[in-house]
């Protein structure tokens, strides 16, 4: 039993505590409720469960292993660092977990097109992959800034056959891509499905994406227990929208001895406007059909945000993360772009693992924390993606 008194996550109306819900027009609420009903029915079908389990095993390559970063741990002194290797999944990140689920759901519902946004491109690549597998047309909206920054993933999406829509409005990054994709979805919500790329948006998407991603923590908890006969002292993951973190945290929520730490982008510093530390500096508000913590301007508009990691520059966050913060079950910290780059290079050169810039935020936090802990303590890091997509950008930035 946990010492925390959790409310249903979510309740029947899609709320995690006071966060979440469906802040959308009545006609769209009908569509979302239909998706929720279909999801609850289809997810129980033995055929759906078996098909997804087989794809996880034979297509994605699950279970992903846990690797003891022994050399890095020794170099840092203090706690031992362990990596849940989601970077080894097919397409190179955790995103394939929920994309397969969403593509299969779309197929079972008879949808004619899957629409989505992407920031770093990992969700776009994973969804294009899943749609190619099940034979459904796919349309991905991506900010122009991110298109230029994440060129390898853009190329992959095109090869996989999806329609890529560049978004040039606003800051031309993730938030604007979400807006653009949602507008396209609203043109024909009866036949299209919007495959949201994180645990955000109106109910039931925060629940659905979490459920599909929860395999990360379910595997990790069992693997760690089997190998060490104990659970980790800390479990950490980066947080933008928050899908990889929620996928990891869910299995450990009732384990009071395990501290859960989400790591946000402090960007160029929390004392600047160039960050994306929503849970650290934001406040409860509304964004993209949900109530959650939001970074806002004085006028109440979503703030232009920044992170060196394209997948984390989002002014909101998943409603369940917002709830867990208020409840005190998860802690949320932040690391700067500079710390992220240092972790990126250190993990690459000490362990031979090139992480995604998003994942390097969690690595950076663990590198900061480990020396303050005893050598008998253990930190489990969700290495949510690999850094192929970031290699050219980092090389150019550091003059390598």
Phi, psi and omega in degrees: 000142178270148175288347180272135180265087183285134165286165176307140183235091357266176173278185186297338179264004177086021180259138169255097190064236179265002187254155178103227179082197181225086181268075189216163178299151182306321182293329178282329177301322178300316179296314181296321178295325176297318178297317179299315180297317179296318179299312182296327179283312186291323183297338180275347184290129179304323180296319178295313181298319181292317180297317180294317179298319179293321178293320176301318183284310191264342182253312181279323182097027179279155002284144173284143185282166169252128184247131175277112179279073190293318182293318178294319179299316180296319180298321182283326189076147180096220188298155176272135182257135179232141183245123170278114196274065174293344177294343181273354177297154169305132186080355166089014179198175178293341188303330182297335183300306182278336179295320176298317179298315181291321179294319177295321178298316179300319179296314181295330180274355180074027179289152184258347179204142176251129182241143179202166172255164170209150178256283179285348179098350182291319176295319179298314179295316181295319181289320176299322177297310182296321180291323175298321181295318183265353175081041178240134177302146186227135178232123184244129176258130185218134179299143182300323178299317181287328177301317181288328184279328187244048187305319180303320180288327176298315179299316180299316181300319180293318178299322182285353172096009180277159173271119181261125181250110177289138180245118185251355182288162174054231179273358180056039178232205193298313182301320180289327176294322176299312180303313183295315181295321181292324177297319178295318179300320183292347178292332181202066185293343178291323184257337180264160168230137179265112182267086183299142189269006179206187181274051184230177178091183181288153172306133018257013189296317177302325178287313183299310182296318176302313182301314180293326181278344186296348176299333180299305182290324179301314176296311188298319181297315180292318180299316183293318180297317181295320185280320189246356182057030177198170175260160177295157176282325179229142171235126185227151179202154177287156180225118168246273166284320170113020185288319182290324178292316180293325176299323179279317187293325191307317183290341185255002187302324182271000180267092186299335181281354180257118177275129180259127184230115173267138185243117182261164178278116172277355175056236180272005177133142180292343178272004176248178174267358184264070178210177177218043185269073189297311182285336180282317187236356181277185178216158179300130179200201182233142180200135173048048172080013182218161168262131180198180170290138182222143169270119185235156172280175178297336179275002179082014177266152176303133184285140169298126186244167183219140165207147174296339179261114185301331182283356183245357185272075183230132185280357176241194179197160181302142181298329179291324174298318179301318180293315181295328175296310181297324181287337182087008181284329175239145175256150181232123182238181180215155174227152183277167174304319182296315177296321179298313179298321178297318179294320178304310183287322182294312180298322179298316189269340179264326182243356180070028179237116179268111184271158169296151178300327177300306182297329181297339175297316179293321177298318180298318179297316181296322178295327177286322186279320188309313183296345180271357185245165179284160183290347178272356180267154189228132177246124177258121183252130173278104177277087195289342180195162179265163190261017178308316184294336185259352190300313181295319181297313181293319179301316179292320182294323183265357179068038182282000000 
